[in-house]
Amino acid sequence: MRTPVWCRTQASEVGDVCRTVVDQLLEVNALYRLRAAQGIVGLRKKYDETRLEAACAKAIAVGDPSCRTIKGILIAGTETDPEPESSGDAGAAAFLHGPQRLFASVDPSETADDIHDDQVHGEAEGSI
């Protein structure tokens, strides 16, 4: 029977990182997540244990240690790829108006038409 204890034992044979992933999965709602833990351990039939260990480490590094992510890493063969250099923005897109205006409060008395009219009049006055 492939119980949580069996999954933990098999994951320990793969490596410490794989054991950590399986432990995290089975920490809460073990019976609900048992299939995912069995799936991770089952990946060692198709992939080398060193690759599985590296894929588990990469999944933890990106913050999604799930069976689907680990399997995707193994299929893509990216378990040994170096981590991309961080630019400090965590890959977020640039804000068009800057961070000061991102959460700026809007005056509810102004409507979109008032703002548009001000912009049109300001452009007309500036060009005179």
N, CA, C and O atoms as a printed pandas DataFrame, in Angstrom:
     atom_number atom_name residue_name chain_id  residue_number  x_coord  y_coord  z_coord
0              1         N          MET        A               1    0.841   -1.187    0.000
1              2        CA          MET        A               1    0.000    0.000    0.000
2              3         C          MET        A               1    0.883    1.246    0.000
3              4         O          MET        A               1    1.879    1.327    0.719
4              5         N          ARG        A               2    0.501    2.178   -0.799
5              6        CA          ARG        A               2    1.288    3.407   -0.934
6              7         C          ARG        A               2    0.730    4.485   -0.011
7              8         O          ARG        A               2    0.023    5.395   -0.445
8              9         N          THR        A               3    1.054    4.364    1.235
9             10        CA          THR        A               3    0.580    5.266    2.280
10            11         C          THR        A               3    1.486    6.488    2.366
11            12         O          THR        A               3    2.515    6.540    1.692
12            13         N          PRO        A               4    1.123    7.467    3.180
13            14        CA          PRO        A               4    2.019    8.602    3.379
14            15         C          PRO        A               4    3.400    8.188    3.897
15            16         O          PRO        A               4    4.410    8.786    3.527
16            17         N          VAL        A               5    3.439    7.170    4.747
17            18        CA          VAL        A               5    4.724    6.700    5.261
18            19         C          VAL        A               5    5.564    6.136    4.112
19            20         O          VAL        A               5    6.767    6.387    4.046
20            21         N          TRP        A               6    4.944    5.384    3.216
21            22        CA          TRP        A               6    5.650    4.825    2.061
22            23         C          TRP        A               6    6.178    5.950    1.169
23            24         O          TRP        A               6    7.314    5.892    0.699
24            25         N          CYS        A               7    5.358    6.963    0.941
25            26        CA          CYS        A               7    5.782    8.093    0.103
26            27         C          CYS        A               7    6.987    8.800    0.712
27            28         O          CYS        A               7    7.935    9.142    0.004
28            29         N          ARG        A               8    6.950    9.015    2.013
29            30        CA          ARG        A               8    8.073    9.680    2.678
30            31         C          ARG        A               8    9.351    8.838    2.589
31            32         O          ARG        A               8   10.438    9.379    2.385
32            33         N          THR        A               9    9.220    7.527    2.740
33            34        CA          THR        A               9   10.372    6.627    2.648
34            35         C          THR        A               9   10.968    6.654    1.246
35            36         O          THR        A               9   12.185    6.749    1.088
36            37         N          GLN        A              10   10.121    6.570    0.236
37            38        CA          GLN        A              10   10.589    6.602   -1.151
38            39         C          GLN        A              10   11.230    7.946   -1.488
39            40         O          GLN        A              10   12.247    7.995   -2.180
40            41         N          ALA        A              11   10.643    9.025   -1.006
41            42        CA          ALA        A              11   11.191   10.362   -1.256
42            43         C          ALA        A              11   12.545   10.522   -0.573
43            44         O          ALA        A              11   13.429   11.189   -1.112
44            45         N          SER        A              12   12.723    9.929    0.593
45            46        CA          SER        A              12   14.018    9.988    1.282
46            47         C          SER        A              12   15.102    9.277    0.486
47            48         O          SER        A              12   16.266    9.673    0.524
48            49         N          GLU        A              13   14.722    8.228   -0.235
49            50        CA          GLU        A              13   15.685    7.518   -1.066
50            51         C          GLU        A              13   16.132    8.368   -2.254
51            52         O          GLU        A              13   17.258    8.226   -2.732
52            53         N          VAL        A              14   15.263    9.242   -2.723
53            54        CA          VAL        A              14   15.622   10.138   -3.831
54            55         C          VAL        A              14   16.573   11.217   -3.324
55            56         O          VAL        A              14   17.612   11.468   -3.934
56            57         N          GLY        A              15   16.219   11.853   -2.212
57            58        CA          GLY        A              15   17.077   12.902   -1.653
58            59         C          GLY        A              15   16.345   13.753   -0.638
59            60         O          GLY        A              15   15.137   13.616   -0.445
60            61         N          ASP        A              16   17.086   14.627    0.003
61            62        CA          ASP        A              16   16.523   15.476    1.061
62            63         C          ASP        A              16   15.504   16.485    0.530
63            64         O          ASP        A              16   14.491   16.744    1.179
64            65         N          VAL        A              17   15.767   17.046   -0.630
65            66        CA          VAL        A              17   14.860   18.058   -1.184
66            67         C          VAL        A              17   13.534   17.404   -1.589
67            68         O          VAL        A              17   12.464   17.964   -1.351
68            69         N          CYS        A              18   13.611   16.238   -2.192
69            70        CA          CYS        A              18   12.384   15.518   -2.563
70            71         C          CYS        A              18   11.583   15.166   -1.313
71            72         O          CYS        A              18   10.355   15.255   -1.313
72            73         N          ARG        A              19   12.265   14.773   -0.266
73            74        CA          ARG        A              19   11.597   14.462    0.996
74            75         C          ARG        A              19   10.918   15.713    1.561
75            76         O          ARG        A              19    9.817   15.639    2.107
76            77         N          THR        A              20   11.575   16.843    1.426
77            78        CA          THR        A              20   10.989   18.101    1.902
78            79         C          THR        A              20    9.702   18.425    1.148
79            80         O          THR        A              20    8.714   18.841    1.752
80            81         N          VAL        A              21    9.716   18.233   -0.170
81            82        CA          VAL        A              21    8.525   18.503   -0.984
82            83         C          VAL        A              21    7.381   17.581   -0.568
83            84         O          VAL        A              21    6.251   18.034   -0.386
84            85         N          VAL        A              22    7.670   16.306   -0.419
85            86        CA          VAL        A              22    6.630   15.341   -0.027
86            87         C          VAL        A              22    6.128   15.648    1.380
87            88         O          VAL        A              22    4.930   15.554    1.643
88            89         N          ASP        A              23    7.028   16.010    2.279
89            90        CA          ASP        A              23    6.603   16.380    3.640
90            91         C          ASP        A              23    5.677   17.591    3.624
91            92         O          ASP        A              23    4.684   17.626    4.351
92            93         N          GLN        A              24    6.002   18.587    2.793
93            94        CA          GLN        A              24    5.152   19.770    2.691
94            95         C          GLN        A              24    3.772   19.413    2.153
95            96         O          GLN        A              24    2.758   19.930    2.623
96            97         N          LEU        A              25    3.744   18.532    1.172
97            98        CA          LEU        A              25    2.454   18.121    0.604
98            99         C          LEU        A              25    1.596   17.393    1.633
99           100         O          LEU        A              25    0.391   17.625    1.730
100          101         N          LEU        A              26    2.225   16.520    2.391
101          102        CA          LEU        A              26    1.475   15.673    3.314
102          103         C          LEU        A              26    1.296   16.300    4.694
103          104         O          LEU        A              26    0.728   15.678    5.591
104          105         N          GLU        A              27    1.773   17.521    4.862
105          106        CA          GLU        A              27    1.674   18.192    6.158
106          107         C          GLU        A              27    0.226   18.479    6.544
107          108         O          GLU        A              27   -0.168   18.271    7.691
108          109         N          VAL        A              28   -0.561   18.955    5.590
109          110        CA          VAL        A              28   -1.968   19.286    5.821
110          111         C          VAL        A              28   -2.802   18.501    4.817
111          112         O          VAL        A              28   -2.449   18.427    3.640
112          113         N          ASN        A              29   -3.900   17.919    5.270
113          114        CA          ASN        A              29   -4.784   17.127    4.400
114          115         C          ASN        A              29   -4.021   16.026    3.671
115          116         O          ASN        A              29   -4.039   15.961    2.442
116          117         N          ALA        A              30   -3.357   15.170    4.423
117          118        CA          ALA        A              30   -2.491   14.142    3.846
118          119         C          ALA        A              30   -3.241   13.233    2.875
119          120         O          ALA        A              30   -2.706   12.887    1.822
120          121         N          LEU        A              31   -4.454   12.848    3.206
121          122        CA          LEU        A              31   -5.186   11.944    2.315
122          123         C          LEU        A              31   -5.610   12.642    1.030
123          124         O          LEU        A              31   -5.681   12.013   -0.026
124          125         N          TYR        A              32   -5.888   13.919    1.112
125          126        CA          TYR        A              32   -6.262   14.688   -0.076
126          127         C          TYR        A              32   -5.079   14.858   -1.027
127          128         O          TYR        A              32   -5.250   14.855   -2.246
128          129         N          ARG        A              33   -3.885   15.006   -0.467
129          130        CA          ARG        A              33   -2.690   15.256   -1.272
130          131         C          ARG        A              33   -1.841   14.006   -1.490
131          132         O          ARG        A              33   -0.736   14.094   -2.026
132          133         N          LEU        A              34   -2.338   12.872   -1.088
133          134        CA          LEU        A              34   -1.582   11.632   -1.218
134          135         C          LEU        A              34   -1.271   11.307   -2.672
135          136         O          LEU        A              34   -0.167   10.857   -2.978
136          137         N          ARG        A              35   -2.218   11.524   -3.568
137          138        CA          ARG        A              35   -1.996   11.236   -4.993
138          139         C          ARG        A              35   -0.864   12.099   -5.566
139          140         O          ARG        A              35   -0.075   11.627   -6.385
140          141         N          ALA        A              36   -0.790   13.348   -5.138
141          142        CA          ALA        A              36    0.291   14.221   -5.616
142          143         C          ALA        A              36    1.641   13.713   -5.112
143          144         O          ALA        A              36    2.618   13.693   -5.861
144          145         N          ALA        A              37    1.697   13.307   -3.859
145          146        CA          ALA        A              37    2.939   12.766   -3.301
146          147         C          ALA        A              37    3.326   11.479   -4.015
147          148         O          ALA        A              37    4.500   11.258   -4.310
148          149         N          GLN        A              38    2.351   10.637   -4.291
149          150        CA          GLN        A              38    2.619    9.404   -5.034
150          151         C          GLN        A              38    3.101    9.718   -6.445
151          152         O          GLN        A              38    3.959    9.017   -6.980
152          153         N          GLY        A              39    2.556   10.760   -7.045
153          154        CA          GLY        A              39    2.964   11.166   -8.381
154          155         C          GLY        A              39    4.406   11.627   -8.419
155          156         O          GLY        A              39    5.143   11.295   -9.347
156          157         N          ILE        A              40    4.812   12.392   -7.415
157          158        CA          ILE        A              40    6.197   12.863   -7.364
158          159         C          ILE        A              40    7.144   11.681   -7.219
159          160         O          ILE        A              40    8.152   11.596   -7.922
160          161         N          VAL        A              41    6.822   10.778   -6.313
161          162        CA          VAL        A              41    7.659    9.593   -6.120
162          163         C          VAL        A              41    7.648    8.729   -7.383
163          164         O          VAL        A              41    8.664    8.126   -7.727
164          165         N          GLY        A              42    6.523    8.665   -8.064
165          166        CA          GLY        A              42    6.411    7.869   -9.277
166          167         C          GLY        A              42    7.232    8.407  -10.433
167          168         O          GLY        A              42    7.529    7.669  -11.372
168          169         N          LEU        A              43    7.606    9.679  -10.384
169          170        CA          LEU        A              43    8.425   10.267  -11.447
170          171         C          LEU        A              43    9.814    9.647  -11.511
171          172         O          LEU        A              43   10.504    9.779  -12.522
172          173         N          ARG        A              44   10.230    8.977  -10.449
173          174        CA          ARG        A              44   11.559    8.366  -10.465
174          175         C          ARG        A              44   11.622    7.146  -11.371
175          176         O          ARG        A              44   12.711    6.675  -11.699
176          177         N          LYS        A              45   10.467    6.628  -11.778
177          178        CA          LYS        A              45   10.454    5.518  -12.732
178          179         C          LYS        A              45   10.858    5.996  -14.124
179          180         O          LYS        A              45   11.514    5.267  -14.869
180          181         N          LYS        A              46   10.470    7.210  -14.467
181          182        CA          LYS        A              46   10.725    7.740  -15.802
182          183         C          LYS        A              46   11.989    8.592  -15.865
183          184         O          LYS        A              46   12.666    8.629  -16.893
184          185         N          TYR        A              47   12.306    9.274  -14.769
185          186        CA          TYR        A              47   13.438   10.190  -14.745
186          187         C          TYR        A              47   14.467    9.745  -13.706
187          188         O          TYR        A              47   14.139    9.069  -12.731
188          189         N          ASP        A              48   15.694   10.135  -13.936
189          190        CA          ASP        A              48   16.787    9.827  -13.019
190          191         C          ASP        A              48   16.538   10.522  -11.677
191          192         O          ASP        A              48   15.953   11.604  -11.628
192          193         N          GLU        A              49   16.988    9.887  -10.592
193          194        CA          GLU        A              49   16.764   10.453   -9.258
194          195         C          GLU        A              49   17.480   11.782   -9.056
195          196         O          GLU        A              49   16.984   12.647   -8.336
196          197         N          THR        A              50   18.644   11.954   -9.685
197          198        CA          THR        A              50   19.339   13.242   -9.551
198          199         C          THR        A              50   18.562   14.349  -10.249
199          200         O          THR        A              50   18.513   15.476   -9.755
200          201         N          ARG        A              51   17.950   14.038  -11.400
201          202        CA          ARG        A              51   17.119   15.031  -12.085
202          203         C          ARG        A              51   15.878   15.357  -11.260
203          204         O          ARG        A              51   15.473   16.516  -11.166
204          205         N          LEU        A              52   15.276   14.329  -10.662
205          206        CA          LEU        A              52   14.084   14.551   -9.838
206          207         C          LEU        A              52   14.428   15.414   -8.634
207          208         O          LEU        A              52   13.663   16.307   -8.269
208          209         N          GLU        A              53   15.558   15.157   -8.024
209          210        CA          GLU        A              53   15.994   15.960   -6.875
210          211         C          GLU        A              53   16.225   17.408   -7.297
211          212         O          GLU        A              53   15.831   18.331   -6.584
212          213         N          ALA        A              54   16.861   17.611   -8.450
213          214        CA          ALA        A              54   17.111   18.969   -8.941
214          215         C          ALA        A              54   15.805   19.677   -9.295
215          216         O          ALA        A              54   15.664   20.875   -9.052
216          217         N          ALA        A              55   14.851   18.943   -9.866
217          218        CA          ALA        A              55   13.555   19.542  -10.211
218          219         C          ALA        A              55   12.790   19.933   -8.949
219          220         O          ALA        A              55   12.124   20.968   -8.926
220          221         N          CYS        A              56   12.879   19.125   -7.915
221          222        CA          CYS        A              56   12.229   19.475   -6.639
222          223         C          CYS        A              56   12.852   20.739   -6.055
223          224         O          CYS        A              56   12.148   21.605   -5.536
224          225         N          ALA        A              57   14.175   20.836   -6.144
225          226        CA          ALA        A              57   14.862   22.029   -5.633
226          227         C          ALA        A              57   14.445   23.272   -6.412
227          228         O          ALA        A              57   14.230   24.334   -5.828
228          229         N          LYS        A              58   14.332   23.137   -7.725
229          230        CA          LYS        A              58   13.925   24.280   -8.557
230          231         C          LYS        A              58   12.477   24.679   -8.251
231          232         O          LYS        A              58   12.158   25.867   -8.201
232          233         N          ALA        A              59   11.604   23.689   -8.046
233          234        CA          ALA        A              59   10.205   23.981   -7.729
234          235         C          ALA        A              59   10.088   24.719   -6.403
235          236         O          ALA        A              59    9.268   25.626   -6.265
236          237         N          ILE        A              60   10.894   24.340   -5.439
237          238        CA          ILE        A              60   10.895   25.052   -4.158
238          239         C          ILE        A              60   11.414   26.472   -4.358
239          240         O          ILE        A              60   10.887   27.416   -3.770
240          241         N          ALA        A              61   12.441   26.623   -5.181
241          242        CA          ALA        A              61   13.033   27.947   -5.411
242          243         C          ALA        A              61   12.046   28.908   -6.063
243          244         O          ALA        A              61   12.051   30.100   -5.754
244          245         N          VAL        A              62   11.196   28.405   -6.963
245          246        CA          VAL        A              62   10.231   29.276   -7.613
246          247         C          VAL        A              62    8.949   29.426   -6.805
247          248         O          VAL        A              62    8.076   30.213   -7.170
248          249         N          GLY        A              63    8.830   28.682   -5.713
249          250        CA          GLY        A              63    7.692   28.851   -4.812
250          251         C          GLY        A              63    6.476   28.013   -5.149
251          252         O          GLY        A              63    5.388   28.306   -4.655
252          253         N          ASP        A              64    6.613   26.980   -5.971
253          254        CA          ASP        A              64    5.469   26.136   -6.313
254          255         C          ASP        A              64    5.881   24.661   -6.335
255          256         O          ASP        A              64    6.012   24.069   -7.407
256          257         N          PRO        A              65    6.084   24.071   -5.156
257          258        CA          PRO        A              65    6.506   22.667   -5.120
258          259         C          PRO        A              65    5.327   21.707   -5.281
259          260         O          PRO        A              65    5.004   20.958   -4.360
260          261         N          SER        A              66    4.692   21.729   -6.440
261          262        CA          SER        A              66    3.582   20.821   -6.709
262          263         C          SER        A              66    4.030   19.763   -7.704
263          264         O          SER        A              66    5.044   19.922   -8.384
264          265         N          CYS        A              67    3.270   18.692   -7.780
265          266        CA          CYS        A              67    3.592   17.603   -8.700
266          267         C          CYS        A              67    3.591   18.105  -10.142
267          268         O          CYS        A              67    4.465   17.739  -10.929
268          269         N          ARG        A              68    2.641   18.917  -10.479
269          270        CA          ARG        A              68    2.533   19.433  -11.843
270          271         C          ARG        A              68    3.748   20.273  -12.223
271          272         O          ARG        A              68    4.264   20.153  -13.334
272          273         N          THR        A              69    4.202   21.115  -11.313
273          274        CA          THR        A              69    5.359   21.954  -11.586
274          275         C          THR        A              69    6.617   21.110  -11.737
275          276         O          THR        A              69    7.409   21.329  -12.654
276          277         N          ILE        A              70    6.799   20.161  -10.854
277          278        CA          ILE        A              70    7.980   19.301  -10.906
278          279         C          ILE        A              70    7.996   18.499  -12.207
279          280         O          ILE        A              70    9.036   18.370  -12.853
280          281         N          LYS        A              71    6.854   17.970  -12.577
281          282        CA          LYS        A              71    6.768   17.209  -13.823
282          283         C          LYS        A              71    7.060   18.110  -15.022
283          284         O          LYS        A              71    7.755   17.697  -15.950
284          285         N          GLY        A              72    6.540   19.331  -15.010
285          286        CA          GLY        A              72    6.796   20.279  -16.096
286          287         C          GLY        A              72    8.271   20.636  -16.208
287          288         O          GLY        A              72    8.797   20.769  -17.313
288          289         N          ILE        A              73    8.931   20.790  -15.085
289          290        CA          ILE        A              73   10.365   21.091  -15.087
290          291         C          ILE        A              73   11.138   19.928  -15.706
291          292         O          ILE        A              73   12.057   20.130  -16.500
292          293         N          LEU        A              74   10.752   18.711  -15.331
293          294        CA          LEU        A              74   11.436   17.529  -15.870
294          295         C          LEU        A              74   11.178   17.367  -17.363
295          296         O          LEU        A              74   12.096   17.034  -18.112
296          297         N          ILE        A              75    9.962   17.595  -17.799
297          298        CA          ILE        A              75    9.639   17.471  -19.229
298          299         C          ILE        A              75   10.424   18.496  -20.041
299          300         O          ILE        A              75   10.960   18.180  -21.103
300          301         N          ALA        A              76   10.488   19.727  -19.533
301          302        CA          ALA        A              76   11.206   20.790  -20.238
302          303         C          ALA        A              76   12.722   20.633  -20.131
303          304         O          ALA        A              76   13.469   21.198  -20.929
304          305         N          GLY        A              77   13.167   19.868  -19.146
305          306        CA          GLY        A              77   14.602   19.676  -18.953
306          307         C          GLY        A              77   15.309   20.887  -18.396
307          308         O          GLY        A              77   16.494   21.093  -18.658
308          309         N          THR        A              78   14.594   21.695  -17.629
309          310        CA          THR        A              78   15.165   22.935  -17.113
310          311         C          THR        A              78   15.603   22.838  -15.660
311          312         O          THR        A              78   15.854   23.858  -15.019
312          313         N          GLU        A              79   15.697   21.625  -15.136
313          314        CA          GLU        A              79   16.044   21.479  -13.720
314          315         C          GLU        A              79   17.463   21.929  -13.412
315          316         O          GLU        A              79   17.765   22.266  -12.267
316          317         N          THR        A              80   18.341   21.940  -14.412
317          318        CA          THR        A              80   19.722   22.355  -14.169
318          319         C          THR        A              80   20.011   23.751  -14.694
319          320         O          THR        A              80   21.139   24.229  -14.566
320          321         N          ASP        A              81   19.027   24.417  -15.280
321          322        CA          ASP        A              81   19.227   25.778  -15.765
322          323         C          ASP        A              81   19.487   26.706  -14.584
323          324         O          ASP        A              81   18.868   26.559  -13.530
324          325         N          PRO        A              82   20.401   27.661  -14.757
325          326        CA          PRO        A              82   20.652   28.607  -13.662
326          327         C          PRO        A              82   19.455   29.534  -13.463
327          328         O          PRO        A              82   18.677   29.780  -14.384
328          329         N          GLU        A              83   19.334   30.030  -12.262
329          330        CA          GLU        A              83   18.269   30.984  -11.950
330          331         C          GLU        A              83   18.542   32.287  -12.696
331          332         O          GLU        A              83   19.690   32.726  -12.759
332          333         N          PRO        A              84   17.506   32.917  -13.263
333          334        CA          PRO        A              84   17.733   34.206  -13.929
334          335         C          PRO        A              84   18.127   35.266  -12.908
335          336         O          PRO        A              84   17.694   35.246  -11.755
336          337         N          GLU        A              85   18.961   36.188  -13.370
337          338        CA          GLU        A              85   19.387   37.262  -12.480
338          339         C          GLU        A              85   18.203   38.164  -12.179
339          340         O          GLU        A              85   17.455   38.553  -13.076
340          341         N          SER        A              86   18.049   38.484  -10.925
341          342        CA          SER        A              86   16.923   39.309  -10.509
342          343         C          SER        A              86   17.251   40.779  -10.729
343          344         O          SER        A              86   18.335   41.247  -10.379
344          345         N          SER        A              87   16.303   41.497  -11.310
345          346        CA          SER        A              87   16.486   42.928  -11.519
346          347         C          SER        A              87   15.851   43.729  -10.393
347          348         O          SER        A              87   15.835   44.959  -10.438
348          349         N          GLY        A              88   15.328   43.040   -9.382
349          350        CA          GLY        A              88   14.738   43.732   -8.251
350          351         C          GLY        A              88   13.245   43.942   -8.375
351          352         O          GLY        A              88   12.592   44.324   -7.404
352          353         N          ASP        A              89   12.687   43.697   -9.563
353          354        CA          ASP        A              89   11.260   43.908   -9.741
354          355         C          ASP        A              89   10.489   42.595   -9.791
355          356         O          ASP        A              89    9.275   42.596   -9.999
356          357         N          ALA        A              90   11.176   41.486   -9.604
357          358        CA          ALA        A              90   10.572   40.155   -9.607
358          359         C          ALA        A              90    9.830   39.871  -10.907
359          360         O          ALA        A              90    8.863   39.110  -10.918
360          361         N          GLY        A              91   10.273   40.469  -11.981
361          362        CA          GLY        A              91    9.673   40.211  -13.279
362          363         C          GLY        A              91    8.373   40.947  -13.540
363          364         O          GLY        A              91    7.671   40.640  -14.504
364          365         N          ALA        A              92    8.041   41.914  -12.697
365          366        CA          ALA        A              92    6.792   42.650  -12.868
366          367         C          ALA        A              92    6.913   43.640  -14.022
367          368         O          ALA        A              92    7.992   44.161  -14.305
368          369         N          ALA        A              93    5.804   43.882  -14.670
369          370        CA          ALA        A              93    5.780   44.843  -15.763
370          371         C          ALA        A              93    5.920   46.262  -15.223
371          372         O          ALA        A              93    5.603   46.528  -14.063
372          373         N          ALA        A              94    6.387   47.151  -16.056
373          374        CA          ALA        A              94    6.554   48.548  -15.657
374          375         C          ALA        A              94    5.194   49.226  -15.534
375          376         O          ALA        A              94    4.255   48.892  -16.257
376          377         N          PHE        A              95    5.099   50.168  -14.625
377          378        CA          PHE        A              95    3.878   50.948  -14.472
378          379         C          PHE        A              95    3.962   52.159  -15.396
379          380         O          PHE        A              95    4.999   52.818  -15.471
380          381         N          LEU        A              96    2.884   52.445  -16.088
381          382        CA          LEU        A              96    2.906   53.543  -17.032
382          383         C          LEU        A              96    2.939   54.903  -16.351
383          384         O          LEU        A              96    3.524   55.846  -16.884
384          385         N          HIS        A              97    2.326   55.018  -15.191
385          386        CA          HIS        A              97    2.248   56.299  -14.508
386          387         C          HIS        A              97    3.191   56.371  -13.315
387          388         O          HIS        A              97    3.192   57.378  -12.608
388          389         N          GLY        A              98    3.983   55.354  -13.069
389          390        CA          GLY        A              98    4.909   55.356  -11.950
390          391         C          GLY        A              98    4.252   54.904  -10.666
391          392         O          GLY        A              98    3.026   54.883  -10.566
392          393         N          PRO        A              99    5.046   54.547   -9.696
393          394        CA          PRO        A              99    4.503   54.016   -8.449
394          395         C          PRO        A              99    3.746   55.048   -7.618
395          396         O          PRO        A              99    2.886   54.672   -6.821
396          397         N          GLN        A             100    4.046   56.357   -7.782
397          398        CA          GLN        A             100    3.341   57.373   -6.997
398          399         C          GLN        A             100    1.863   57.449   -7.372
399          400         O          GLN        A             100    1.015   57.689   -6.513
400          401         N          ARG        A             101    1.555   57.248   -8.644
401          402        CA          ARG        A             101    0.171   57.365   -9.097
402          403         C          ARG        A             101   -0.558   56.033   -9.085
403          404         O          ARG        A             101   -1.763   55.989   -9.335
404          405         N          LEU        A             102    0.158   54.934   -8.796
405          406        CA          LEU        A             102   -0.467   53.620   -8.822
406          407         C          LEU        A             102   -1.604   53.533   -7.811
407          408         O          LEU        A             102   -2.692   53.061   -8.140
408          409         N          PHE        A             103   -1.362   53.980   -6.601
409          410        CA          PHE        A             103   -2.380   53.908   -5.554
410          411         C          PHE        A             103   -2.876   55.290   -5.152
411          412         O          PHE        A             103   -3.415   55.459   -4.058
412          413         N          ALA        A             104   -2.705   56.262   -6.006
413          414        CA          ALA        A             104   -3.148   57.618   -5.717
414          415         C          ALA        A             104   -4.665   57.655   -5.650
415          416         O          ALA        A             104   -5.354   57.010   -6.441
416          417         N          SER        A             105   -5.165   58.409   -4.707
417          418        CA          SER        A             105   -6.619   58.507   -4.592
418          419         C          SER        A             105   -7.159   59.435   -5.677
419          420         O          SER        A             105   -6.528   60.426   -6.043
420          421         N          VAL        A             106   -8.319   59.095   -6.172
421          422        CA          VAL        A             106   -8.943   59.876   -7.233
422          423         C          VAL        A             106  -10.021   60.742   -6.601
423          424         O          VAL        A             106  -10.789   60.279   -5.758
424          425         N          ASP        A             107  -10.072   62.006   -7.016
425          426        CA          ASP        A             107  -11.090   62.924   -6.515
426          427         C          ASP        A             107  -12.424   62.521   -7.145
427          428         O          ASP        A             107  -12.579   62.628   -8.362
428          429         N          PRO        A             108  -13.397   62.055   -6.338
429          430        CA          PRO        A             108  -14.652   61.583   -6.916
430          431         C          PRO        A             108  -15.482   62.681   -7.555
431          432         O          PRO        A             108  -16.404   62.378   -8.313
432          433         N          SER        A             109  -15.184   63.968   -7.274
433          434        CA          SER        A             109  -15.961   65.045   -7.874
434          435         C          SER        A             109  -15.578   65.258   -9.339
435          436         O          SER        A             109  -16.366   65.799  -10.115
436          437         N          GLU        A             110  -14.365   64.832   -9.718
437          438        CA          GLU        A             110  -13.953   64.967  -11.107
438          439         C          GLU        A             110  -14.444   63.772  -11.901
439          440         O          GLU        A             110  -14.343   62.628  -11.459
440          441         N          THR        A             111  -14.966   64.049  -13.054
441          442        CA          THR        A             111  -15.388   62.967  -13.932
442          443         C          THR        A             111  -14.359   62.824  -15.045
443          444         O          THR        A             111  -13.473   63.665  -15.198
444          445         N          ALA        A             112  -14.483   61.777  -15.800
445          446        CA          ALA        A             112  -13.556   61.545  -16.901
446          447         C          ALA        A             112  -13.658   62.662  -17.936
447          448         O          ALA        A             112  -12.657   63.023  -18.555
448          449         N          ASP        A             113  -14.869   63.218  -18.132
449          450        CA          ASP        A             113  -15.032   64.305  -19.093
450          451         C          ASP        A             113  -14.312   65.563  -18.628
451          452         O          ASP        A             113  -13.698   66.257  -19.438
452          453         N          ASP        A             114  -14.379   65.870  -17.312
453          454        CA          ASP        A             114  -13.683   67.043  -16.779
454          455         C          ASP        A             114  -12.181   66.915  -16.987
455          456         O          ASP        A             114  -11.522   67.874  -17.387
456          457         N          ILE        A             115  -11.648   65.750  -16.720
457          458        CA          ILE        A             115  -10.213   65.536  -16.870
458          459         C          ILE        A             115   -9.831   65.685  -18.336
459          460         O          ILE        A             115   -8.823   66.312  -18.662
460          461         N          HIS        A             116  -10.641   65.105  -19.222
461          462        CA          HIS        A             116  -10.361   65.180  -20.658
462          463         C          HIS        A             116  -10.439   66.631  -21.136
463          464         O          HIS        A             116   -9.597   67.067  -21.920
464          465         N          ASP        A             117  -11.442   67.383  -20.672
465          466        CA          ASP        A             117  -11.583   68.777  -21.072
466          467         C          ASP        A             117  -10.383   69.598  -20.616
467          468         O          ASP        A             117   -9.897   70.451  -21.358
468          469         N          ASP        A             118   -9.901   69.345  -19.392
469          470        CA          ASP        A             118   -8.744   70.073  -18.892
470          471         C          ASP        A             118   -7.517   69.786  -19.750
471          472         O          ASP        A             118   -6.729   70.690  -20.027
472          473         N          GLN        A             119   -7.354   68.559  -20.162
473          474        CA          GLN        A             119   -6.203   68.192  -20.976
474          475         C          GLN        A             119   -6.286   68.862  -22.349
475          476         O          GLN        A             119   -5.284   69.349  -22.872
476          477         N          VAL        A             120   -7.484   68.881  -22.923
477          478        CA          VAL        A             120   -7.660   69.491  -24.237
478          479         C          VAL        A             120   -7.405   70.993  -24.156
479          480         O          VAL        A             120   -6.704   71.543  -25.005
480          481         N          HIS        A             121   -7.976   71.681  -23.125
481          482        CA          HIS        A             121   -7.790   73.114  -22.985
482          483         C          HIS        A             121   -6.338   73.458  -22.675
483          484         O          HIS        A             121   -5.814   74.465  -23.150
484          485         N          GLY        A             122   -5.700   72.620  -21.883
485          486        CA          GLY        A             122   -4.290   72.857  -21.553
486          487         C          GLY        A             122   -3.407   72.744  -22.771
487          488         O          GLY        A             122   -2.452   73.507  -22.915
488          489         N          GLU        A             123   -3.703   71.817  -23.644
489          490        CA          GLU        A             123   -2.923   71.672  -24.872
490          491         C          GLU        A             123   -3.158   72.850  -25.802
491          492         O          GLU        A             123   -2.227   73.338  -26.442
492          493         N          ALA        A             124   -4.419   73.313  -25.876
493          494        CA          ALA        A             124   -4.748   74.432  -26.767
494          495         C          ALA        A             124   -4.072   75.715  -26.281
495          496         O          ALA        A             124   -3.548   76.475  -27.096
496          497         N          GLU        A             125   -4.073   75.971  -24.970
497          498        CA          GLU        A             125   -3.466   77.184  -24.431
498          499         C          GLU        A             125   -1.961   77.157  -24.597
499          500         O          GLU        A             125   -1.341   78.189  -24.854
500          501         N          GLY        A             126   -1.362   75.966  -24.449
501          502        CA          GLY        A             126    0.081   75.868  -24.545
502          503         C          GLY        A             126    0.583   76.063  -25.948
503          504         O          GLY        A             126    1.742   76.431  -26.143
504          505         N          SER        A             127   -0.265   75.824  -26.943
505          506        CA          SER        A             127    0.189   75.934  -28.329
506          507         C          SER        A             127    0.007   77.344  -28.884
507          508         O          SER        A             127    0.442   77.614  -30.003
508          509         N          ILE        A             128   -0.622   78.250  -28.136
509          510        CA          ILE        A             128   -0.880   79.615  -28.628
510          511         C          ILE        A             128    0.340   80.446  -28.546
511          512         O          ILE        A             128    0.313   81.620  -28.915
